[in-house]
Amino acid sequence: MKTKYNCGIAIICMFLFTGFFYCQSQPQNQNDFMNRYQKAVKYFNELEYGEALRLFWQLIYPDNSLAKQLGKSEAILGYMKSSYYNWAVKELKAANPETAKKMLTDLADFAPDDSQGKELMEFCKKYSNKAIDNNYRYYVQGLSYRLFKESGVSPQQAQASNILQTSDPAKLKACHKRIVNEIITMCVAFDSYGTDYKRYPDTGGKPIPIQNVDSIPNIPSKVTPDYLLSIPASDGWGLEPYLYASNGKHYVIDSMGADGQLDSDSEEIINKFLGDNSVEAKVTNCYENDVIFGDGKSLKVPEGQQKKCR
């Protein structure tokens, strides 16, 4: 698929919703570039798509030589396409089809071959002069956010490798302890939610960044701030967001470990637990291993002396 930069100064530099210019000063060196890149990814994971796009545009326009030099051009394009699309989904879920249409117009200009964007635009057009009805609500309920994962070694993975190589054992142990404590705190909140409403926010069994939980359609109450004052932006390693999955009857919270990757057996653990709630707890001894809790109990947790395994 060919992606083109079809963006004039008026489109790029003016953004009414953030009040910022896309074409602010570009990074002057590799460190500045990577700092902005990682901040943009963080905004993306926190659903702050306007801020993410502002930074991503600075990294590639008008000169994308640093992005090419650092091998980030394709990743930035992927994040930007997903940002435009997800922002439109976010606005649709907030019953703002006109605003969503503006995001999709920008997406079409940036990536004209995006078929999902075209389909969503057709839906938005139907409600340009039409009141929101049950058909709208049913359609929007089925929309999900795009998750984007950079191929190869991401900045997060590089950072994780650096953490494991340079941090002392006490700091590494503190990261694990923080992760377990934060997950337990979130479990208490979800347990209370389930007690009150007899169901958990339902993702259809698919893991999503836990920050997205309050965007799940038709939930009876928001998790934050009613049950949890705030949700951590990332896990104890500071790399990736916690993942949340639920079928309404059971829920799971997962930290993807010091490598920022879902373990090969974690998906099986999550699916089995959500299916019959009969997973036997598993202990791990690698910093890169996931930490998983389901319905408030441990499913996969660190125990004993931990080490770098990969």
N, C-alpha and C positions, 0 to 999 in steps of 0.2 A: 504494500500500500504506500502510495506516495503522499507525504504530508508537505504542505507548502506554507510558507510564511506570507500569507496574503493579508497583511495588516498595515494600513496606512497610519500616519502619525496621529490622526484624529481618533482612530480606533484604539491604538495602543496607549496613547498618552492620557486619554480622558476616561476616567472610570468613576461614575457618579456614586457608586455604592460604597466605595472605600475611601474616596477623597484623596487617593494617591495617584501618582503618575507611574505607569508601567515603565516608562523609559527614563527612570532616574539613573544616576551614575552607575556604571557597570563595575564589577569587581576588578581591582587592579593587579591582583596576584592570586596564586593558587590557594593560599590560606584563606583569603577573603572570599574567594569563590566557594570553597568547601563549607565555610561557616554559613554563608547565605543559603547554600544548597541544603544543608542539614536543617536549617531553620525553616526553609520552605517545606521540606518533607514533614517536619513536626507540625506545621500549620495544616498540611493536608490531612494528617492523621487525626487532628483535632477538629476537623470539619470547617476550618477557617479558610475557605477556598479563595476568597478575595485576597487575603494576605499571601497565601501560597502562590497565586498567580502573579501578584505584584513582584515577588522575589524571583520566580522562575523567568519572567520576562526580562528582568535585569540581567540574568545569566546568559541570555542568548541574543538580545537585541540591543543595538544593531549589529554587534560583533559576537559571533559564537565560537571564536577561535579557542578560547579557554575551555569551553564546554567540550569541544572536539579533542583538544589536547588531553583532557582528563577522562575522556571516554564517557561523558555524561549526556551527550546530545540526545540519544535515543531515550534515555531514562527521563530527561526533562520533558520531552515531547509527550511521553506516555503519561507522566504526572499531570501535564497541562490539559491534555484531552480528558482525563478522568476528572480533573478539577472542574472544568466547564460542565461536564455531564452531571457530576454529583451535586454541583451547586443548583442546577436546574431541578434535580430530584428533591433536594432539600426545600426549595421554594414551592414545588408542587405539594409536598407533604405539609407545608405551612399554608396551603390554600392560596398561593400567589402565582397563578398560571401566567400572568403577564410578565412578571419578573423572570420566571422560568424561561419564557420565550426569548427574552433578551440574552440570557445565558446561552441558549441553544443557537441563537443567531451568531454569537461570537464563536461557538464551537464549529458551526458550519463554515464560517470564514476561515478558521484555523485548520480544520480537518474536514473538508467537504465530503469525504468518503465514509464518514462515521455513520453507519446504518442505524444504530440505536438512537443516535441524536436526531436523525431524520424522522424516525418513528415517533419519538417523543415530541418533536416539533409539530407534527400533524395532530397529535392529541391536544397540545396546547392551543392550536388554532381553533379547535372546536369550542373552546371555552373562552375565546376572546370576548364574545358578546353574549355569553350564556352563563346562567347561574350554576354554581357548583351543585351537583346532584349525587345521587347514590352511585351512578355509573362512574362518575369522577372518583368518588371515594374508594370504590372497589378497585379501579385501575391503579390508583396511586398506592393503595395498600400493597399491591404486588410488586412495586418498584423496589429495587435494592441499589445500594451504593456500589460503585466499582471499587474493588480493592486492586491497588497497583503494587507490584513487587518488582523491583529492579532485577534484571538478570545479572548473573555473575556476582562479583563481590561488591556489595553496596557499602556506602559510607558507614552505615550502622555496623555491618559485619567487620569492616576494617577497624572501627572504634572498639568493637568487642575484643578483637584479637589483641589490640593494644592494651586494653584493660587487663586481660589475662596474662600478658607478658610482663607488665610493669607494676601491677598492684600487689600489695603484700597480702598474705593470707587473712589477716584480720579484716581488711577492707572487702575482700571477696566473700568472707563469711557474713559480713554485715549486709552485703547485697542480697544474699540468699535469705537472711533473716527478715530483711525489709519486705522482700517479695511475699514470703509466707504470711507475715503480719498484715500486709495490705490485702492479700486475698482473703484472709480470715475476716477482716473488717468488712470487705465487700460482701462476703457470704452472709454475715449477720444481717446486712441491709436487705439482701435478696430473700433471706429466710423470713424476715418480717413482712416483706412485700407479699410473699407467697401465703403467709398466714392470713393477711388481711384480704387478699383477693382470690385465694384458692388457685391461683395460677401465677406463673412467672412470665415476664416479657418473652414472647415467643419469636425465635428467629427461624423457625422451620428446621431446627437442628443444625443450621449452618453457623460456623464461627464468624463473628464480626468483631471489629474493635469495640471494646466495651464502652467507649465514649459515644457510640452510635445507639446505645440501648434506648435512650429517651426519644429517638426518632422512629422507633418501631410503631407502625400504625395501630390505632385503636387500643392502646394500652390504657387501663383504667386510671393510672396515675404515673407521674414521672418518678423515676428513681431518685434523681437529684432535683431539688434539695430535700424532698419529702422523707427519704430514707437514708440518704448519704449526702453529706454537705458538698462533696466534690469527688470526682473520679480522677485518679492519677493519670497524667498525660502519657506516661510510659511506665514500664515495669521497673523493678529495682536496679536493673542494669542501665536504665536510661536510654534504651535502644528502640524498643517496639512497644506498642500499646498492649495491654492485657486483652485477651480474646474472651468473648462470652458466647455461649451457645445454649439454646434451650428449645425444647419441644412443647413448652408450656407446663408440662408435668414435672420435669426435672431441669436442672441447669448445671452448667460447667463453666469454670473460670480457669484460664490457662495463661501462664507466663512462658514465653518461647525460649527462655534460657539466654546464656551469654553469647550465643551465635545469632540470635534473632531469627531462628528457623524453627518451624514446627517439626518435632521429632517424627521419625517414620512410624512409630507405634502410637503416637498421640491421637491421631484421627480415629484409629481403631478403638482406643480407650474411650474417647468422647462418644463415638457412635454407639458403642456397646452400653455405656452407662445411661445414655439417653434412651436406649431401647428397652433395657430390662433392669437397670439399676443394680447390676450384679457384678461389678468390677472389683476384683481383689486389689487392695492397695499395693502399689509398687514403689520400692525405694530406689534412689539413684545416687551415684557418687561422682557425677560429672557436672562441671559448671555449665556446660552447654545444654544439659537436659532440661526439658520442660518441667514446670511445676504445675500440677493440676489438682483442683478441688472440685467436687461435685456435690450439690445439696449440702454444703457445709462440711463435708468430710474429705479427707485426703485420698486422692486416687494415684498420685505420682509425686513424691516429695523427696528432697535431699535428706540423706541420713549418713552420719559418720563422716570420715575424712573425705573431702571433695578434692577433685583434681581436674586439670585440663585434659580432655580426651581427644580433641580433634582441632 
